[in-house]
Amino acid sequence: MTKKSLQHLFRSFEHKRIAVIGDVMLDKYIFGKVERISPEAPVPVIDVSSQSYRLGGAANVATNLRSLGATALLFGVIGDDDDGKILASQLNQEFLSADFLVTEHVRPTTAKTRVIAQNHHIVRIDSETRKSISRTTEHTLLSLLSEHLHILDAIILEDYNKGVLTASLIKKVIAFAQKHDIPITVDPKKDNFFEYKHVTVFKPNLKEISDAFGRKFSNSDSDASLACQMLQKKIKAENIVLTRSEKGMTVFNGKAEHIPSMALDVADVSGAGDTVIATLTVALSAGLDAVTAAKVANLAAGIVCAEVGAVAVDKNKLLSACTDYFGSEPTS
C-alpha cells in the first residue's frame, strides 16, 4: 500500500459504524503512597493522592474504534449503581453514547479497582457477577441491535465471561449478522468458546485456545498452525487470528500466515487485545483482507503496548507506522 492509499484508507474509517456487544467495565485507579504498616494487621496503609477512571472491556474496544475515527455503538449491561453512573459519564467524556446500555437492577456494574503506590500495583478489587443476564435483558439488547442493523458495517462480540454474551444471545446475533451480510468478529473467552460458529474472524490468544481444547499448545509456529486448524474445523470461522504475545499473530484461513510482533518497547500489555479486535474490525470493514487487516492491528498493538495502562491507539501514530511498514514490505 502506498502512502496515498493508506491515507485514503484511514479517512474511510470515519464513515464506518460498528456495533460492540459484550461486557462493559469500569476501571478505577487509586494512587497513593505507602509510608507505614497498619497497626491492625500486617498490611500497608495507602495515603491516597488521587484516583481516576477508565473504560474497560467492551467499552475500551469502543474507545479504540472512536480513536480510529469510526462510530461505535456500544451494547452492554450495567447495574443500577454509582459505578454504572460513572461508566456512563466516562462514555460521554469519550464522545461515546450510553444509549445502548441496558440497566439490570439485580446485578452490579462490572468494576475493577486497582490500588497503585510508588508505581507498584498493590491490590486489585473486583466488583462483578458472572451470572447470565436475564431473558428480558437479552431481548432488550437484541431489540436495540435489530433497530440499528441497517446502518452497521460490522459487529464485534467482546466476551469477558461476565454473563452478557450468553449462548442464546451469541447465536441470535450471528444469525442477524448473516441475514444482513454484516461481518462479525469475536474476541472470545472460555465459557462459550465454541458457540461462535461461522463468524468472519475469531480472535483467541494462545492461552484461551489451549484452555478450550484442554491441551497445551506451545508458542511455536507449528503448534499455532495446528491449533488454528483444529479450531477452524470445529467452529467453521472464515478466519482465525491467533494472538501469540511476543511471537505476534497467526492468521489462518485454510493456510497459516505468521506475523511477527511489532512491539519494540513493551511497557504494559493491558488492553492490547481490545485494540487488536477494534483495529482489525475497522480495517476489514474498510475493505482490507484478513491478513492485511491483521498486520495493521499488529502495528496498533505495538503502539499501545508502549504505553502504561489500557489506552486507545493513536490514529496518527498508527498511520505513520503503517506507512513505514507497508512502504518497506517486499512486493510479491
C-alpha positions as CSV (number, residue, x, y, z in Angstrom):
1,M,0.0,0.0,0.0
2,T,1.3,3.5,-0.9
3,K,1.2,6.4,1.5
4,K,-1.7,7.9,-0.5
5,S,-3.7,4.7,-0.4
6,L,-3.1,4.4,3.3
7,Q,-4.3,8.0,3.9
8,H,-7.5,7.2,1.9
9,L,-8.0,4.0,3.9
10,F,-7.7,5.8,7.2
11,R,-10.0,8.6,6.1
12,S,-12.6,5.9,5.2
13,F,-12.6,4.8,8.9
14,E,-14.6,7.9,9.6
15,H,-17.6,6.5,7.7
16,K,-17.7,3.2,9.5
17,R,-20.3,2.3,12.1
18,I,-19.5,-0.7,14.2
19,A,-21.5,-2.3,17.0
20,V,-19.7,-3.6,20.0
21,I,-21.7,-6.1,22.1
22,G,-20.4,-7.6,25.3
23,D,-19.1,-7.0,28.8
24,V,-18.5,-3.3,29.6
25,M,-16.3,-2.5,32.6
26,L,-15.2,0.4,34.7
27,D,-11.5,0.5,35.6
28,K,-10.8,2.5,38.7
29,Y,-7.3,3.6,39.7
30,I,-6.4,4.7,43.2
31,F,-2.9,6.3,43.5
32,G,-1.1,7.0,46.7
33,K,2.0,6.4,48.9
34,V,2.9,3.7,51.4
35,E,4.8,5.1,54.4
36,R,3.7,2.8,57.2
37,I,2.2,-0.6,58.1
38,S,-1.2,-0.8,59.7
39,P,-1.1,-1.5,63.5
40,E,-4.3,-3.5,63.0
41,A,-2.8,-6.1,60.6
42,P,0.5,-6.6,58.7
43,V,-0.7,-4.7,55.6
44,P,0.4,-1.4,54.0
45,V,-1.5,1.8,54.6
46,I,-2.1,3.7,51.4
47,D,-2.3,7.5,51.7
48,V,-4.4,8.3,48.7
49,S,-3.3,11.2,46.5
50,S,-5.6,10.8,43.5
51,Q,-8.0,8.5,41.7
52,S,-9.1,8.2,38.1
53,Y,-11.5,6.2,35.9
54,R,-11.1,4.5,32.6
55,L,-13.3,2.5,30.3
56,G,-12.6,-1.3,30.2
57,G,-13.7,-4.4,28.4
58,A,-16.1,-3.8,25.6
59,A,-16.1,-0.1,26.4
60,N,-12.4,0.0,25.8
61,V,-13.0,-1.6,22.4
62,A,-15.5,1.2,21.6
63,T,-12.9,3.8,22.8
64,N,-10.4,2.3,20.3
65,L,-12.9,2.4,17.5
66,R,-13.7,6.1,18.2
67,S,-9.9,6.9,18.4
68,L,-9.6,5.4,14.9
69,G,-12.4,7.6,13.6
70,A,-15.2,5.1,13.4
71,T,-18.6,5.4,15.1
72,A,-19.0,2.9,17.9
73,L,-22.4,1.7,19.0
74,L,-21.8,0.0,22.4
75,F,-24.4,-2.6,23.6
76,G,-23.9,-3.9,27.1
77,V,-25.3,-4.2,30.6
78,I,-24.7,-2.1,33.7
79,G,-26.1,-2.1,37.2
80,D,-28.3,0.5,38.9
81,D,-25.4,1.8,41.0
82,D,-22.8,4.5,41.3
83,D,-20.3,2.6,39.1
84,G,-22.9,2.4,36.3
85,K,-23.4,6.2,36.5
86,I,-19.7,6.8,36.5
87,L,-19.3,4.5,33.5
88,A,-22.0,6.3,31.6
89,S,-20.3,9.6,32.4
90,Q,-17.0,8.3,31.2
91,L,-18.6,7.3,27.9
92,N,-19.9,10.8,27.4
93,Q,-16.5,12.2,28.1
94,E,-15.1,10.0,25.4
95,F,-17.9,11.1,23.0
96,L,-19.5,7.7,23.1
97,S,-23.2,7.1,23.6
98,A,-24.6,5.2,26.6
99,D,-28.0,4.9,24.9
100,F,-27.5,1.2,24.1
101,L,-26.5,0.1,27.7
102,V,-29.3,-1.8,29.5
103,T,-29.6,-1.4,33.3
104,E,-30.2,-4.6,35.2
105,H,-31.2,-3.8,38.7
106,V,-30.1,-7.2,40.2
107,R,-26.5,-7.1,39.1
108,P,-23.6,-4.8,39.8
109,T,-21.7,-2.8,37.2
110,T,-18.5,-4.7,36.5
111,A,-15.7,-2.6,38.1
112,K,-12.1,-3.3,38.8
113,T,-10.3,-1.1,41.3
114,R,-6.5,-1.1,41.2
115,V,-4.5,0.4,44.0
116,I,-1.1,1.7,43.0
117,A,1.6,3.1,45.3
118,Q,5.1,4.2,44.3
119,N,4.4,2.7,40.8
120,H,3.7,-0.7,42.3
121,H,0.4,-2.5,41.9
122,I,-0.6,-3.2,45.5
123,V,-4.0,-4.9,45.0
124,R,-7.0,-5.2,42.6
125,I,-10.5,-5.3,43.9
126,D,-13.2,-6.7,41.5
127,S,-16.9,-6.0,41.8
128,E,-18.8,-8.2,39.4
129,T,-21.1,-11.1,38.8
130,R,-20.7,-13.8,36.2
131,K,-24.3,-14.8,36.2
132,S,-26.0,-14.7,32.8
133,I,-28.2,-11.7,32.0
134,S,-31.9,-12.2,32.2
135,R,-34.0,-13.2,29.2
136,T,-35.7,-9.8,29.4
137,T,-32.3,-8.0,29.2
138,E,-31.3,-10.3,26.4
139,H,-34.4,-9.4,24.5
140,T,-33.9,-5.7,25.1
141,L,-30.4,-5.9,23.7
142,L,-31.5,-7.8,20.6
143,S,-34.3,-5.3,20.0
144,L,-31.9,-2.3,20.2
145,L,-29.5,-4.1,17.9
146,S,-32.1,-5.0,15.3
147,E,-33.2,-1.4,15.1
148,H,-29.7,-0.4,14.0
149,L,-28.6,-3.3,11.8
150,H,-29.3,-1.3,8.6
151,I,-26.6,1.2,9.4
152,L,-23.9,-1.2,10.6
153,D,-20.7,-2.0,8.8
154,A,-19.5,-4.7,11.3
155,I,-20.3,-6.2,14.7
156,I,-17.8,-7.1,17.4
157,L,-18.6,-9.6,20.1
158,E,-16.4,-8.8,23.1
159,D,-16.6,-11.6,25.7
160,Y,-15.1,-11.4,29.2
161,N,-17.2,-14.1,30.8
162,K,-19.3,-11.7,32.8
163,G,-22.6,-13.0,31.6
164,V,-23.7,-10.7,28.9
165,L,-22.8,-12.9,25.9
166,T,-25.0,-15.9,26.6
167,A,-25.1,-18.9,24.2
168,S,-28.6,-17.8,23.1
169,L,-27.6,-14.2,22.5
170,I,-24.5,-15.2,20.6
171,K,-26.5,-17.5,18.3
172,K,-29.1,-14.8,17.6
173,V,-26.6,-12.0,16.9
174,I,-24.6,-14.2,14.5
175,A,-27.9,-15.1,12.7
176,F,-28.7,-11.3,12.5
177,A,-25.3,-10.6,11.0
178,Q,-25.5,-13.5,8.5
179,K,-29.0,-12.4,7.4
180,H,-27.9,-8.8,6.8
181,D,-24.5,-9.7,5.4
182,I,-22.6,-7.9,8.2
183,P,-19.1,-9.0,9.0
184,I,-18.8,-10.2,12.6
185,T,-15.6,-10.5,14.6
186,V,-15.1,-12.2,18.0
187,D,-12.8,-11.7,21.0
188,P,-13.7,-14.9,23.0
189,K,-13.4,-16.3,26.5
190,K,-13.6,-19.9,27.7
191,D,-17.2,-20.4,28.7
192,N,-18.8,-20.0,25.3
193,F,-15.7,-20.5,23.2
194,F,-17.2,-23.0,20.7
195,E,-20.5,-21.2,20.4
196,Y,-19.1,-18.7,17.9
197,K,-19.7,-20.6,14.7
198,H,-19.4,-19.3,11.1
199,V,-18.1,-15.8,12.1
200,T,-15.9,-13.7,9.9
201,V,-13.0,-13.5,12.3
202,F,-12.4,-15.4,15.6
203,K,-9.5,-13.9,17.7
204,P,-8.4,-16.0,20.6
205,N,-5.0,-15.9,22.3
206,L,-2.8,-18.9,22.9
207,K,-3.9,-19.5,26.5
208,E,-7.6,-19.3,25.5
209,I,-7.3,-21.8,22.7
210,S,-5.2,-24.1,24.9
211,D,-7.8,-24.0,27.7
212,A,-10.7,-24.5,25.3
213,F,-9.1,-27.7,23.9
214,G,-7.8,-28.9,27.2
215,R,-4.3,-29.3,25.9
216,K,-1.1,-27.1,26.0
217,F,-0.2,-25.6,22.7
218,S,3.4,-24.2,22.6
219,N,4.2,-20.8,21.0
220,S,5.9,-22.4,18.1
221,D,4.7,-21.7,14.5
222,S,3.8,-25.4,14.0
223,D,1.7,-25.6,17.2
224,A,0.0,-22.3,16.4
225,S,-0.9,-23.6,12.9
226,L,-2.2,-26.9,14.4
227,A,-4.3,-25.0,17.0
228,C,-5.9,-22.8,14.3
229,Q,-6.6,-25.7,12.0
230,M,-8.3,-27.6,14.8
231,L,-10.3,-24.6,15.8
232,Q,-11.4,-23.7,12.3
233,K,-12.6,-27.3,11.8
234,K,-14.7,-27.0,14.9
235,I,-16.3,-23.5,14.5
236,K,-16.1,-23.0,10.7
237,A,-14.9,-19.4,11.1
238,E,-13.8,-17.7,7.8
239,N,-10.6,-16.5,9.6
240,I,-8.8,-17.4,12.8
241,V,-6.5,-14.7,14.1
242,L,-4.4,-16.2,17.0
243,T,-2.5,-13.6,19.1
244,R,0.7,-15.0,20.4
245,S,2.3,-12.3,22.7
246,E,5.9,-11.8,21.8
247,K,5.6,-14.0,18.7
248,G,2.9,-11.8,17.1
249,M,0.0,-13.3,15.4
250,T,-1.0,-16.2,13.2
251,V,-3.8,-15.8,10.6
252,F,-5.4,-18.9,9.4
253,N,-8.0,-19.2,6.6
254,G,-7.1,-22.6,5.2
255,K,-3.4,-21.9,5.4
256,A,-1.4,-20.2,8.1
257,E,0.5,-16.9,7.9
258,H,2.6,-15.8,10.8
259,I,3.1,-12.1,11.5
260,P,5.9,-11.1,13.8
261,S,5.2,-8.8,16.8
262,M,5.8,-5.1,16.2
263,A,6.0,-4.3,19.9
264,L,9.5,-2.9,20.4
265,D,9.2,-1.3,23.8
266,V,6.6,-3.2,25.9
267,A,5.6,-1.1,28.9
268,D,2.1,-2.7,29.5
269,V,0.0,-5.2,27.6
270,S,-3.2,-4.1,29.3
271,G,-6.0,-3.5,26.7
272,A,-3.8,-4.6,23.7
273,G,-6.4,-7.3,22.8
274,D,-9.1,-4.7,22.8
275,T,-7.0,-2.6,20.4
276,V,-6.4,-5.5,18.1
277,I,-10.1,-6.5,17.7
278,A,-11.1,-2.9,17.2
279,T,-8.4,-2.2,14.6
280,L,-8.8,-5.5,12.9
281,T,-12.6,-5.0,12.5
282,V,-12.5,-1.4,11.2
283,A,-9.8,-2.4,8.7
284,L,-11.9,-5.3,7.5
285,S,-14.9,-3.1,7.2
286,A,-12.9,-0.7,5.1
287,G,-12.1,-3.4,2.6
288,L,-8.8,-5.0,3.6
289,D,-8.3,-8.7,3.5
290,A,-7.9,-10.6,6.9
291,V,-4.1,-10.9,6.6
292,T,-3.5,-7.2,5.8
293,A,-6.0,-6.1,8.4
294,A,-4.2,-8.3,11.0
295,K,-0.9,-6.6,10.1
296,V,-2.5,-3.2,10.7
297,A,-3.9,-4.5,14.0
298,N,-0.5,-5.9,14.9
299,L,1.1,-2.5,14.4
300,A,-1.7,-1.0,16.6
301,A,-0.9,-3.4,19.4
302,G,2.8,-2.5,19.3
303,I,1.8,1.2,19.7
304,V,-0.4,0.7,22.8
305,C,2.0,-1.8,24.4
306,A,4.5,1.0,24.7
307,E,2.1,3.0,26.9
308,V,1.3,2.3,30.6
309,G,-2.3,1.2,31.3
310,A,-5.1,0.4,28.8
311,V,-5.0,3.3,26.3
312,A,-6.7,3.7,22.9
313,V,-4.5,3.5,19.8
314,D,-3.5,6.9,18.3
315,K,-4.7,7.1,14.7
316,N,-1.9,9.3,13.5
317,K,0.8,7.1,15.1
318,L,-0.8,4.1,13.5
319,L,-0.9,5.7,10.1
320,S,2.8,6.6,10.4
321,A,3.6,3.0,11.5
322,C,1.6,1.6,8.6
323,T,3.3,3.9,6.1
324,D,6.7,2.8,7.3
325,Y,5.8,-0.9,7.4
326,F,3.9,-1.3,4.1
327,G,6.3,1.0,2.4
328,S,9.2,-1.3,3.3
329,E,7.2,-4.6,2.9
330,P,8.5,-6.6,-0.2
331,T,6.1,-6.9,-3.0
332,S,5.0,-10.4,-4.0
